[in-house]
Amino acid sequence: MSSNLKASTVIIAAILMGSLAVFVRNVPLHPIQIVFFRTFFGFLFLSIPVMILREKFSIARPKTVVAIIIVNLLTISSYIASIQLIEVAIAALLLYMAPIYVLPIAYLTGERTGKTIWLALPIGISGLYLMLTPYGEFSPGIIFGLISGLCYAAMFFLMKSIREHMSSLNITFIFLGAISLIVFPSLLIYPLKDVNIFWLLGLGLIPTAIAFTLFYYGLKYCKISQAPVFALVEPVSAAIFGFIFFSETLGDKQILGSILILVSVALAWRKIS
């Protein structure tokens, strides 16, 4: 399989992750409880290929793995909280402010970043700005979104380093199991409401088990500076899901912003080695 095709799994994963709000908004639970069910059912789904493939687990760089678990927990919980408070597309875009933090740091740490990547970044950020123009103040939803973006940026560096030593299935299985165990007490703290089991199963499968595995697989074949730009597909995907399922519409500027983001992804795509 070519590097291009392998790296494309990051974009496929981003599209699947864009569907997260469809499940979250049909699960009337506390954000931490949603994190539990998302990671727990994702863990159960991944146990099937783990058993079939007889995956052998070996934890390389334990400190990095622990950091990945913590950062993923913060990213997932803050993003879900943001989705519950503001429009789907805006929450996703705040999550994907990660390139703002990732690219300069990647450059400072010595990664070779071509001119096209530096062209793709301002185009993508301009698109992000246009999609955020309706908001003139910080709200809890915006703050949670910004936190998710910061944590997501940290995750790119952690995952890139560990992917040289552990498989994507191995990493995803471990962190989903660990996070579900950490947040399990939330079921005892907050009262549970009636929830359709099919929404919980979908939450654990589509934007979690499948999406995370594809994402971490493709991350190995992208530069740190490219992966977050490819992942900017998720806000556009989230906007489409928001329109289809919740009738959330975007203004002219926000539509233009979506187009600019897609252009930035196309530019970064050309630079895969």
Buried (B, 14 or more C-beta within 10 A) or exposed (E): EEEEEBBBBBBBBBBBBBBBBBBBBBBEBBBBBBBBBBBBBBBBBBBEEBEEEEBEEEBEBEEBBEBBBBBBBBBBBBBBBBBBBBBBBBBBBBBBBBBBBBBBBBBEEEBEBBEBBBBBBEBBBBBBEBBBEEBEEEEEBBBBBBBBBBBBBBBBBBBBBBBEBBBBBBBBBBBBBBBBBBBBEBBEEEEEEEBEEEBBBBBBBBBBBBBBBBBBBBBBBBBBBBBBBBBBBBBBBBBBBBBEBEEBEBEEBBEBBBEBBBBBBEBBBEBBE
